[in-house]
Amino acid sequence: MEKTIKKILHIRKILTFSYFFLFPLINFFAKFFAKVTSFLYYLLMRLDWGKIPRTEWMDHDQDTYYQFNSNGSFMHFERAILPRLYITNFLTEKEEFKNLKFKKKLNILDLCSGDSYISQKFFFDMSNIIISLDLDPLALARGKNRIKNNTYVNKKHYFYEFDVEKKKKKDLLDENKINIKFDVVLFNAAIEHFKEEQLNFIFLSFKEVMKEKSLVSIYTIIEEESEKKYLPEHHEMFFSSKEHLENIVSKYFKFSKSHHSLFNDRCNIYCIASDQEIKI
């Protein structure tokens, strides 16, 4: 033990001696390569959003490595952290906070998942199984690649090319012999891509595979159809307020809570809903 302490102290003395020329050198290269990485992700974003047709989902690595660094855009973090806050407080017992350890792991359905950034990066430590469903195989492929490139994420993450408008989620689970129900459904930046009459099938279908105590987390934005401001070629519904969203959600769940959040030129809506009372 004494030898180990002396060795550590010796290493620290060397680091202290070399600090004044090593730190500036490494710092220079770190900043240089950060700028190169940011520029490369800028190019990737321009390719994604410049092609015809434009992509219907955002690669949030582009948000992280380019937009956050270049203009401070943190909306993708907000879209992940708020659902995590709601879910942690709703599904976690008091003793878990004291012990700093999750008592049970959650089954998470990432509906219209896009690149699965949120479920992968912000729920890996509390998830048992994550299932991502999306119609775009390229989006699913980017989520799969992230598992290869990030050792900490949940490896029990399954990706299915799936049309949520036409097929029941229970049928998919049965076909793949997955005998689970979900604690959490993430419906993130997706509800606006459907017409209101399509939502009945979608909501009833995922409710069928939810546990008794579970919740759905929904994110969307306030838009006016006449403005054509965001993605009118992709969006089928245009929400005017959080009350507008809650009026739809309340058809399927007994309890719901929602909040507005302003970010630059956007007004975001965050909504959670459950058949159990929400006390957060």
Secondary structure by P-SEA (a helix, b strand, c coil): caaaaaaaaaaaaaaaaacccaaaaaaaaaaaaaaaaaaaaaaaaaaaaacccccccccccccccccccccccaaaaaacaaaaaaaaaacccaaaaaaccccbbbbcccccccccccccccccccccbbbbbbccaaaaaaaaaaaaacccccccbbbbbcccccccaaaaaaaacccccccbbbbccccccccccaaaaaaaaaaaaccccbbbbbbbbbbbcccccccccccccccccaaaaaaaaaaccccccccccccccbbbbbbbbccccccc
